[in-house]
Amino acid sequence: MSTKNFRVSDGDWICPDKKCGNVNFARRTSCNRCGREKTTEAKMMKAGGTEIGKTLAEKSRGLFSANDWQCKTCSNVNWARRSECNMCNTPKYAKLEERTGKIKTHSNK
């Protein structure tokens, strides 16, 4: 998948095939590049930054482009080519952590 005009959404996943590594939309059950099935070993992703968009880019008078992104951790605006924030090192595309533990339920008495 081309990264031009591409935004990672929560639940998107990286193909577990090390030769592929394609980023797939959350809705896919298999990789759209190599066809490998999504497994529990597939790394889930969440957006670590948000593209600033055309309007803010125009307001910056040439300093930023629409594909540059704002870090969700420190709000620094980074160039599109950066894979992590140059101020706080937050990845542009962060991996989701697996949650474990028991679920509390409330029962009626």
C-alpha positions as CSV (number, residue, x, y, z in Angstrom):
1,M,0.0,0.0,0.0
2,S,1.4,3.4,-0.9
3,T,1.9,5.7,2.0
4,K,1.0,8.8,0.0
5,N,-2.3,10.1,1.2
6,F,-2.6,7.1,3.6
7,R,-3.8,7.4,7.2
8,V,-3.5,4.6,9.7
9,S,-6.6,3.9,11.7
10,D,-7.0,2.0,14.9
11,G,-7.1,-1.7,14.2
12,D,-5.1,-1.6,10.9
13,W,-2.5,-4.4,10.9
14,I,0.9,-5.3,9.6
15,C,1.2,-8.5,7.6
16,P,3.0,-11.1,9.7
17,D,5.0,-12.3,6.7
18,K,8.4,-10.7,7.3
19,K,9.1,-10.6,3.5
20,C,5.8,-8.6,3.0
21,G,5.2,-6.3,6.0
22,N,2.3,-4.6,4.2
23,V,-0.1,-2.4,6.2
24,N,-3.7,-3.6,5.8
25,F,-7.0,-2.0,6.7
26,A,-8.6,-3.4,9.9
27,R,-11.5,-4.9,7.9
28,R,-9.2,-7.2,5.9
29,T,-8.9,-10.8,6.9
30,S,-6.0,-11.5,4.6
31,C,-3.1,-9.3,3.3
32,N,-4.0,-7.5,0.1
33,R,-0.4,-7.8,-1.1
34,C,0.7,-11.4,-0.4
35,G,-2.6,-13.0,0.6
36,R,-1.4,-14.3,4.0
37,E,-4.3,-14.7,6.5
38,K,-4.5,-12.3,9.4
39,T,-3.3,-14.1,12.5
40,T,-3.1,-13.3,16.2
41,E,0.6,-12.6,15.5
42,A,-0.2,-9.7,13.2
43,K,0.8,-6.4,14.7
44,M,-2.2,-4.2,15.2
45,M,-1.7,-0.5,14.8
46,K,-3.2,2.8,16.0
47,A,-2.6,6.2,14.7
48,G,0.2,8.0,16.5
49,G,-0.2,11.2,14.5
50,T,-2.8,13.0,12.4
51,E,-2.1,14.6,9.0
52,I,-2.6,18.4,9.2
53,G,-4.5,18.6,6.0
54,K,-4.7,21.0,3.1
55,T,-6.3,24.0,5.0
56,L,-3.6,24.1,7.7
57,A,-0.9,23.5,5.1
58,E,-2.1,26.5,3.1
59,K,-2.2,28.7,6.3
60,S,1.5,27.8,7.0
61,R,2.5,29.6,3.7
62,G,4.7,26.8,2.4
63,L,6.2,25.7,5.7
64,F,4.1,22.5,5.8
65,S,2.4,20.2,3.3
66,A,-1.0,18.5,3.6
67,N,0.7,15.2,4.3
68,D,2.8,16.5,7.3
69,W,1.4,15.2,10.6
70,Q,0.9,16.4,14.1
71,C,2.0,14.1,17.0
72,K,-0.7,13.0,19.3
73,T,1.7,13.0,22.3
74,C,3.3,16.5,22.1
75,S,1.4,18.2,19.2
76,N,4.6,18.9,17.3
77,V,4.1,19.1,13.5
78,N,6.4,16.7,11.6
79,W,7.2,16.4,8.0
80,A,5.4,13.6,6.2
81,R,8.7,11.6,5.6
82,R,9.3,11.2,9.3
83,S,8.3,7.9,10.8
84,E,8.5,9.2,14.4
85,C,8.1,12.6,16.0
86,N,11.4,14.6,16.0
87,M,10.5,16.1,19.4
88,C,9.3,13.2,21.6
89,N,10.1,10.1,19.4
90,T,6.5,8.9,19.3
91,P,6.0,6.7,16.2
92,K,3.7,8.0,13.5
93,Y,2.2,4.5,13.4
94,A,2.2,3.0,16.9
95,K,1.6,-0.7,17.6
96,L,-1.4,-1.5,19.7
97,E,-0.7,-3.5,22.8
98,E,-2.7,-6.6,23.6
99,R,-4.9,-6.2,26.7
100,T,-5.2,-9.1,29.1
101,G,-7.0,-9.7,32.3
102,K,-10.4,-10.5,33.7
103,I,-13.5,-8.6,32.7
104,K,-15.6,-7.3,35.6
105,T,-19.3,-7.9,35.2
106,H,-22.1,-6.6,37.4
107,S,-24.9,-9.1,38.1
108,N,-28.3,-8.2,39.3
109,K,-29.1,-9.4,42.8
